[in-house]
Amino acid sequence: MDLYSIMPVSDLARALMWFEVFFGRPADEVIGEEHLWQVGENAWVVVVARDVRAARLGKAMVTLGVTDLDDVLARLAANGIEHEPVETYGNGVRHVEVLDPDGNSLSLAQAPAS
């Protein structure tokens, strides 16, 4: 099974710059008007500014597992991307929410060291 998480955006040029910083690279694929970042073997985050998605602006939510949350947050901060406070859950998972320019939520989660 494949997963495509759609991030509807209002300004594609602005969003592409933001997502390139967030992921640390340009889109892995561009298919028509859709820009895709591969985040797992069969998992993609898709950025699209098509009018048909306009009603969903700012409503997308996805959580991505990372291995070094502090490194990712430092890279985002160095590029002017802010985030909510980092939370640590009772099970040791560290979690933080990052909002794109349209308010879509891209959360980052790091499992505790085993």
OpenMM code with the backbone's topology and positions (N, CA, C; nanometers):
from openmm import Vec3, app, unit

residues = "MET ASP LEU TYR SER ILE MET PRO VAL SER ASP LEU ALA ARG ALA LEU MET TRP PHE GLU VAL PHE PHE GLY ARG PRO ALA ASP GLU VAL ILE GLY GLU GLU HIS LEU TRP GLN VAL GLY GLU ASN ALA TRP VAL VAL VAL VAL ALA ARG ASP VAL ARG ALA ALA ARG LEU GLY LYS ALA MET VAL THR LEU GLY VAL THR ASP LEU ASP ASP VAL LEU ALA ARG LEU ALA ALA ASN GLY ILE GLU HIS GLU PRO VAL GLU THR TYR GLY ASN GLY VAL ARG HIS VAL GLU VAL LEU ASP PRO ASP GLY ASN SER LEU SER LEU ALA GLN ALA PRO ALA SER".split()
positions = [
    Vec3(0.0848, -0.1171, 0.0000),
    Vec3(0.0000, 0.0000, 0.0000),
    Vec3(0.0891, 0.1232, 0.0000),
    Vec3(0.0470, 0.2253, -0.0720),
    Vec3(0.1176, 0.3530, -0.0766),
    Vec3(0.0368, 0.4578, -0.0014),
    Vec3(0.1070, 0.5587, 0.0509),
    Vec3(0.0413, 0.6680, 0.1217),
    Vec3(0.0806, 0.7998, 0.0567),
    Vec3(-0.0196, 0.8819, 0.0239),
    Vec3(0.0029, 1.0160, -0.0297),
    Vec3(-0.0702, 1.1139, 0.0615),
    Vec3(0.0050, 1.1943, 0.1365),
    Vec3(-0.0533, 1.2953, 0.2245),
    Vec3(-0.0554, 1.4267, 0.1492),
    Vec3(-0.1740, 1.4793, 0.1237),
    Vec3(-0.1905, 1.5987, 0.0420),
    Vec3(-0.1873, 1.7235, 0.1303),
    Vec3(-0.1001, 1.8188, 0.0934),
    Vec3(-0.0906, 1.9473, 0.1613),
    Vec3(-0.1409, 2.0548, 0.0639),
    Vec3(-0.2677, 2.0955, 0.0764),
    Vec3(-0.3183, 2.2011, -0.0118),
    Vec3(-0.2601, 2.3366, 0.0299),
    Vec3(-0.2124, 2.4119, -0.0680),
    Vec3(-0.1506, 2.5419, -0.0402),
    Vec3(-0.2116, 2.6490, -0.1292),
    Vec3(-0.2015, 2.7736, -0.0844),
    Vec3(-0.2597, 2.8852, -0.1599),
    Vec3(-0.1622, 2.9488, -0.2582),
    Vec3(-0.0341, 2.9422, -0.2285),
    Vec3(0.0692, 3.0051, -0.3109),
    Vec3(0.1793, 2.9018, -0.3334),
    Vec3(0.1804, 2.8406, -0.4506),
    Vec3(0.2716, 2.7300, -0.4763),
    Vec3(0.4177, 2.7712, -0.4651),
    Vec3(0.4554, 2.8852, -0.5197),
    Vec3(0.5958, 2.9288, -0.5145),
    Vec3(0.6418, 2.9453, -0.3697),
    Vec3(0.5612, 3.0111, -0.2883),
    Vec3(0.5947, 3.0309, -0.1466),
    Vec3(0.6015, 2.8962, -0.0748),
    Vec3(0.5052, 2.8097, -0.1016),
    Vec3(0.5009, 2.6792, -0.0362),
    Vec3(0.6218, 2.5941, -0.0744),
    Vec3(0.6616, 2.5968, -0.2000),
    Vec3(0.7757, 2.5157, -0.2426),
    Vec3(0.9025, 2.5587, -0.1704),
    Vec3(0.9221, 2.6895, -0.1555),
    Vec3(1.0399, 2.7366, -0.0810),
    Vec3(1.0344, 2.6855, 0.0629),
    Vec3(0.9180, 2.6932, 0.1266),
    Vec3(0.9015, 2.6503, 0.2651),
    Vec3(0.9263, 2.5003, 0.2777),
    Vec3(0.8623, 2.4199, 0.1927),
    Vec3(0.8762, 2.2749, 0.2013),
    Vec3(1.0178, 2.2289, 0.1675),
    Vec3(1.0870, 2.2997, 0.0787),
    Vec3(1.2267, 2.2658, 0.0499),
    Vec3(1.3134, 2.2845, 0.1739),
    Vec3(1.2862, 2.3888, 0.2514),
    Vec3(1.3589, 2.4080, 0.3774),
    Vec3(1.3171, 2.3002, 0.4773),
    Vec3(1.1869, 2.2755, 0.4900),
    Vec3(1.1371, 2.1774, 0.5867),
    Vec3(1.2012, 2.0404, 0.5632),
    Vec3(1.2030, 1.9965, 0.4381),
    Vec3(1.2581, 1.8638, 0.4071),
    Vec3(1.4080, 1.8662, 0.3786),
    Vec3(1.4651, 1.9846, 0.3631),
    Vec3(1.6085, 1.9954, 0.3388),
    Vec3(1.6492, 1.9612, 0.1973),
    Vec3(1.5519, 1.9637, 0.1049),
    Vec3(1.5815, 1.9310, -0.0348),
    Vec3(1.4625, 1.9696, -0.1220),
    Vec3(1.4850, 1.9846, -0.2528),
    Vec3(1.3722, 2.0064, -0.3443),
    Vec3(1.2833, 1.8819, -0.3505),
    Vec3(1.1679, 1.8959, -0.4104),
    Vec3(1.0763, 1.7825, -0.4267),
    Vec3(1.1474, 1.6678, -0.4979),
    Vec3(1.1148, 1.5459, -0.4581),
    Vec3(1.1744, 1.4280, -0.5200),
    Vec3(1.1139, 1.4007, -0.6570),
    Vec3(0.9887, 1.4393, -0.6751),
    Vec3(0.9211, 1.4228, -0.8040),
    Vec3(0.8243, 1.5378, -0.8239),
    Vec3(0.8038, 1.5723, -0.9500),
    Vec3(0.7016, 1.6688, -0.9873),
    Vec3(0.6159, 1.5999, -1.0927),
    Vec3(0.4881, 1.5885, -1.0630),
    Vec3(0.3947, 1.5260, -1.1556),
    Vec3(0.2853, 1.6276, -1.1829),
    Vec3(0.2898, 1.6880, -1.3001),
    Vec3(0.1938, 1.7932, -1.3327),
    Vec3(0.2104, 1.9089, -1.2363),
    Vec3(0.1044, 1.9409, -1.1632),
    Vec3(0.1057, 2.0509, -1.0664),
    Vec3(0.1399, 2.0044, -0.9250),
    Vec3(0.1663, 1.8760, -0.9090),
    Vec3(0.1931, 1.8210, -0.7762),
    Vec3(0.3421, 1.8025, -0.7541),
    Vec3(0.3888, 1.8445, -0.6355),
    Vec3(0.5297, 1.8316, -0.5963),
    Vec3(0.5342, 1.7324, -0.4813),
    Vec3(0.6110, 1.6250, -0.4987),
    Vec3(0.6101, 1.5133, -0.4053),
    Vec3(0.7451, 1.4960, -0.3364),
    Vec3(0.7384, 1.4833, -0.2036),
    Vec3(0.8559, 1.4496, -0.1228),
    Vec3(0.8349, 1.3090, -0.0706),
    Vec3(0.9304, 1.2216, -0.0983),
    Vec3(0.9212, 1.0858, -0.0470),
    Vec3(0.9701, 1.0848, 0.0976),
    Vec3(0.8839, 1.0364, 0.1877),
    Vec3(0.9164, 1.0366, 0.3300),
    Vec3(0.9258, 0.8954, 0.3873),
    Vec3(0.9075, 0.7970, 0.3037),
    Vec3(0.9182, 0.6566, 0.3420),
    Vec3(0.9196, 0.5743, 0.2151),
    Vec3(0.9392, 0.4448, 0.2300),
    Vec3(0.9490, 0.3597, 0.1117),
    Vec3(0.8303, 0.3780, 0.0172),
    Vec3(0.7115, 0.3841, 0.0732),
    Vec3(0.5896, 0.4012, -0.0060),
    Vec3(0.5034, 0.5151, 0.0470),
    Vec3(0.5674, 0.6192, 0.1006),
    Vec3(0.4938, 0.7302, 0.1617),
    Vec3(0.5441, 0.8629, 0.1071),
    Vec3(0.4509, 0.9492, 0.0722),
    Vec3(0.4827, 1.0770, 0.0080),
    Vec3(0.4029, 1.1901, 0.0710),
    Vec3(0.4634, 1.3091, 0.0795),
    Vec3(0.3917, 1.4323, 0.1102),
    Vec3(0.3796, 1.5071, -0.0216),
    Vec3(0.2568, 1.5428, -0.0576),
    Vec3(0.2275, 1.6037, -0.1868),
    Vec3(0.1800, 1.7472, -0.1650),
    Vec3(0.2492, 1.8425, -0.2264),
    Vec3(0.2124, 1.9834, -0.2169),
    Vec3(0.1459, 2.0235, -0.3477),
    Vec3(0.0272, 2.0820, -0.3360),
    Vec3(-0.0492, 2.1180, -0.4550),
    Vec3(-0.1327, 2.2432, -0.4277),
    Vec3(-0.1425, 2.3299, -0.5286),
    Vec3(-0.2182, 2.4549, -0.5133),
    Vec3(-0.3396, 2.4585, -0.6056),
    Vec3(-0.3911, 2.3442, -0.6420),
    Vec3(-0.5063, 2.3398, -0.7330),
    Vec3(-0.6315, 2.3941, -0.6641),
    Vec3(-0.7124, 2.4669, -0.7389),
    Vec3(-0.8347, 2.5263, -0.6843),
    Vec3(-0.9279, 2.4225, -0.6218),
    Vec3(-0.9272, 2.3010, -0.6754),
    Vec3(-1.0157, 2.1978, -0.6241),
    Vec3(-0.9851, 2.1644, -0.4776),
    Vec3(-0.8661, 2.1983, -0.4303),
    Vec3(-0.8277, 2.1715, -0.2914),
    Vec3(-0.8428, 2.2948, -0.2009),
    Vec3(-0.8859, 2.4070, -0.2557),
    Vec3(-0.8892, 2.5340, -0.1817),
    Vec3(-0.9699, 2.5251, -0.0521),
    Vec3(-1.0766, 2.4488, -0.0504),
    Vec3(-1.1604, 2.4386, 0.0696),
    Vec3(-1.0872, 2.3689, 0.1841),
    Vec3(-0.9766, 2.3031, 0.1540),
    Vec3(-0.9042, 2.2282, 0.2571),
    Vec3(-0.7777, 2.2985, 0.3031),
    Vec3(-0.7548, 2.4213, 0.2603),
    Vec3(-0.6348, 2.4944, 0.3011),
    Vec3(-0.6233, 2.4994, 0.4530),
    Vec3(-0.5036, 2.4688, 0.5024),
    Vec3(-0.4773, 2.4791, 0.6451),
    Vec3(-0.5371, 2.3698, 0.7300),
    Vec3(-0.5938, 2.2670, 0.6698),
    Vec3(-0.6598, 2.1615, 0.7469),
    Vec3(-0.5852, 2.0288, 0.7446),
    Vec3(-0.4783, 2.0198, 0.6676),
    Vec3(-0.4045, 1.8938, 0.6597),
    Vec3(-0.3211, 1.8733, 0.7859),
    Vec3(-0.3072, 1.7482, 0.8259),
    Vec3(-0.2261, 1.7130, 0.9429),
    Vec3(-0.1505, 1.5847, 0.9117),
    Vec3(-0.0216, 1.5856, 0.9392),
    Vec3(0.0601, 1.4662, 0.9224),
    Vec3(0.1682, 1.4680, 1.0296),
    Vec3(0.2042, 1.3512, 1.0789),
    Vec3(0.3142, 1.3395, 1.1746),
    Vec3(0.4222, 1.2542, 1.1109),
    Vec3(0.5446, 1.3046, 1.1161),
    Vec3(0.6596, 1.2365, 1.0579),
    Vec3(0.7550, 1.1951, 1.1693),
    Vec3(0.7987, 1.0711, 1.1681),
    Vec3(0.8971, 1.0246, 1.2649),
    Vec3(1.0366, 1.0646, 1.2205),
    Vec3(1.1149, 1.1180, 1.3125),
    Vec3(1.2528, 1.1584, 1.2823),
    Vec3(1.3464, 1.0933, 1.3840),
    Vec3(1.4738, 1.0832, 1.3469),
    Vec3(1.5711, 1.0217, 1.4367),
    Vec3(1.6486, 1.1232, 1.5196),
    Vec3(1.6544, 1.2493, 1.4742),
    Vec3(1.7237, 1.3520, 1.5518),
    Vec3(1.6454, 1.4822, 1.5453),
    Vec3(1.5482, 1.4925, 1.6311),
    Vec3(1.4589, 1.6076, 1.6331),
    Vec3(1.5352, 1.7388, 1.6502),
    Vec3(1.6348, 1.7413, 1.7373),
    Vec3(1.7083, 1.8651, 1.7623),
    Vec3(1.7787, 1.9157, 1.6366),
    Vec3(1.8362, 1.8255, 1.5574),
    Vec3(1.9017, 1.8664, 1.4323),
    Vec3(1.8014, 1.9262, 1.3351),
    Vec3(1.6855, 1.8622, 1.3227),
    Vec3(1.5829, 1.9128, 1.2307),
    Vec3(1.5364, 2.0506, 1.2754),
    Vec3(1.5093, 2.0666, 1.4045),
    Vec3(1.4611, 2.1956, 1.4541),
    Vec3(1.5665, 2.3052, 1.4386),
    Vec3(1.6928, 2.2707, 1.4563),
    Vec3(1.8007, 2.3698, 1.4375),
    Vec3(1.8060, 2.4151, 1.2914),
    Vec3(1.7905, 2.3202, 1.1977),
    Vec3(1.7914, 2.3557, 1.0548),
    Vec3(1.6719, 2.4438, 1.0208),
    Vec3(1.5553, 2.4109, 1.0752),
    Vec3(1.4373, 2.4926, 1.0495),
    Vec3(1.4557, 2.6332, 1.1065),
    Vec3(1.5036, 2.6429, 1.2301),
    Vec3(1.5241, 2.7734, 1.2935),
    Vec3(1.6254, 2.8575, 1.2160),
    Vec3(1.7302, 2.7934, 1.1653),
    Vec3(1.8326, 2.8656, 1.0882),
    Vec3(1.7751, 2.9239, 0.9600),
    Vec3(1.6602, 2.8696, 0.9173),
    Vec3(1.5956, 2.9174, 0.7954),
    Vec3(1.4654, 2.9921, 0.8233),
    Vec3(1.4461, 3.0334, 0.9482),
    Vec3(1.3314, 3.1164, 0.9829),
    Vec3(1.1991, 3.0439, 0.9990),
    Vec3(1.2012, 2.9119, 1.0103),
    Vec3(1.0768, 2.8375, 1.0303),
    Vec3(1.0600, 2.8113, 1.1794),
    Vec3(0.9495, 2.8623, 1.2329),
    Vec3(0.9205, 2.8488, 1.3754),
    Vec3(0.8378, 2.7229, 1.4015),
    Vec3(0.8300, 2.6847, 1.5272),
    Vec3(0.7521, 2.5678, 1.5661),
    Vec3(0.6927, 2.5909, 1.7038),
    Vec3(0.5979, 2.5075, 1.7371),
    Vec3(0.5376, 2.5101, 1.8692),
    Vec3(0.6401, 2.4552, 1.9701),
    Vec3(0.6150, 2.4681, 2.0990),
    Vec3(0.7069, 2.4093, 2.1982),
    Vec3(0.7156, 2.2572, 2.1834),
    Vec3(0.8313, 2.2035, 2.2092),
    Vec3(0.8514, 2.0584, 2.2053),
    Vec3(0.7892, 1.9980, 2.3308),
    Vec3(0.7103, 1.8924, 2.3125),
    Vec3(0.6493, 1.8201, 2.4239),
    Vec3(0.7196, 1.6845, 2.4379),
    Vec3(0.7282, 1.6364, 2.5592),
    Vec3(0.7762, 1.5007, 2.5825),
    Vec3(0.6641, 1.4241, 2.6500),
    Vec3(0.6174, 1.3182, 2.5834),
    Vec3(0.5077, 1.2382, 2.6350),
    Vec3(0.5578, 1.1421, 2.7431),
    Vec3(0.4665, 1.0867, 2.8174),
    Vec3(0.5003, 0.9946, 2.9239),
    Vec3(0.5805, 0.8729, 2.8775),
    Vec3(0.5642, 0.8355, 2.7515),
    Vec3(0.6383, 0.7211, 2.6982),
    Vec3(0.7748, 0.7612, 2.6435),
    Vec3(0.8122, 0.8894, 2.6603),
    Vec3(0.9424, 0.9366, 2.6157),
    Vec3(0.9474, 0.9936, 2.4756),
    Vec3(0.8390, 0.9838, 2.3999),
    Vec3(0.8360, 1.0402, 2.2654),
    Vec3(0.8391, 1.1919, 2.2743),
    Vec3(0.9281, 1.2530, 2.1963),
    Vec3(0.9336, 1.3995, 2.1858),
    Vec3(0.8572, 1.4392, 2.0602),
    Vec3(0.7707, 1.5400, 2.0722),
    Vec3(0.6794, 1.5777, 1.9637),
    Vec3(0.6732, 1.7292, 1.9515),
    Vec3(0.6660, 1.7766, 1.8279),
    Vec3(0.6522, 1.9200, 1.8045),
    Vec3(0.5688, 1.9426, 1.6781),
    Vec3(0.4867, 2.0458, 1.6811),
    Vec3(0.4052, 2.0806, 1.5652),
    Vec3(0.4690, 2.1981, 1.4917),
    Vec3(0.4765, 2.1838, 1.3594),
    Vec3(0.5273, 2.2893, 1.2725),
    Vec3(0.4161, 2.3203, 1.1726),
    Vec3(0.3829, 2.4483, 1.1574),
    Vec3(0.2774, 2.4878, 1.0640),
    Vec3(0.3378, 2.5492, 0.9384),
    Vec3(0.2872, 2.5061, 0.8223),
    Vec3(0.3320, 2.5676, 0.6976),
    Vec3(0.2646, 2.7042, 0.6831),
    Vec3(0.2981, 2.7819, 0.5806),
    Vec3(0.2404, 2.9166, 0.5678),
    Vec3(0.0876, 2.9199, 0.5591),
    Vec3(0.0245, 2.8090, 0.5200),
    Vec3(-0.1212, 2.8044, 0.5121),
    Vec3(-0.1856, 2.7453, 0.6374),
    Vec3(-0.1039, 2.7026, 0.7343),
    Vec3(-0.1563, 2.6471, 0.8578),
    Vec3(-0.1687, 2.4962, 0.8590),
    Vec3(-0.1225, 2.4287, 0.7528),
    Vec3(-0.1183, 2.2824, 0.7554),
    Vec3(-0.0191, 2.2388, 0.8619),
    Vec3(-0.0513, 2.1316, 0.9333),
    Vec3(0.0310, 2.0851, 1.0431),
    Vec3(0.1200, 1.9698, 0.9982),
    Vec3(0.2505, 1.9900, 1.0142),
    Vec3(0.3486, 1.8848, 0.9905),
    Vec3(0.4192, 1.8628, 1.1233),
    Vec3(0.3732, 1.7646, 1.1974),
    Vec3(0.4341, 1.7370, 1.3275),
    Vec3(0.5541, 1.6464, 1.3102),
    Vec3(0.6483, 1.6620, 1.4015),
    Vec3(0.7673, 1.5782, 1.4038),
    Vec3(0.7693, 1.5038, 1.5364),
    Vec3(0.8032, 1.3756, 1.5311),
    Vec3(0.8074, 1.2947, 1.6530),
    Vec3(0.9350, 1.2116, 1.6537),
    Vec3(1.0003, 1.2077, 1.7709),
    Vec3(1.1212, 1.1260, 1.7872),
    Vec3(1.0966, 1.0287, 1.9011),
    Vec3(1.1134, 0.9011, 1.8692),
    Vec3(1.0982, 0.7974, 1.9726),
    Vec3(1.2189, 0.8035, 2.0660),
    Vec3(1.1987, 0.7605, 2.1905),
    Vec3(1.3117, 0.7595, 2.2849),
    Vec3(1.4168, 0.6585, 2.2402),
    Vec3(1.5405, 0.6827, 2.2803),
    Vec3(1.6478, 0.5876, 2.2513),
    Vec3(1.6170, 0.4558, 2.3205),
    Vec3(1.6462, 0.3460, 2.2518),
    Vec3(1.6135, 0.2156, 2.3119),
    Vec3(1.7241, 0.1643, 2.4011),
] * unit.nanometer
topology = app.Topology()
chain = topology.addChain("A")
for resn in residues:
    res = topology.addResidue(resn, chain)
    for name in ("N", "CA", "C"):
        topology.addAtom(name, app.Element.getBySymbol(name[0]), res)
